[in-house]
Amino acid sequence: MIDFDGPPASFPVVNECVRRLGFTPSSMYYAQSSTRGHWHAVIYIKEKVSLLPRIFAQLYIGSDPERERNNFIRAYWLNRRDKYAQILFEKKL
């Protein structure tokens, strides 16, 4: 899930970023965030990607840098490997 703090990047831009990373997108949709004016892009790819490369890919595609920093902290420093490490605010650290 890509977190945009404002209007999301266009579909062609996001799709091109995903392909440059070597992934094969199977579907994508945009959803308005619960925060006014913010958006999420949910991208499904055919490849299985481990957590740290996924965080880098999300950052590369345009996700909020603070969100991805927090994801990195959860994944690397807190040794999180479960799917919920991608949640923006699971709990306060």
Secondary structure, 3 states (H helix, E strand, C coil): CEEECCCCCCHHHHHHHHHHCCCCEEEEEEEECCCCCCEEEEEEECCCCCHHHHHHHHHHHCCCHHHHHHHHHHHHHCCCCCHHHHCCCCCCC
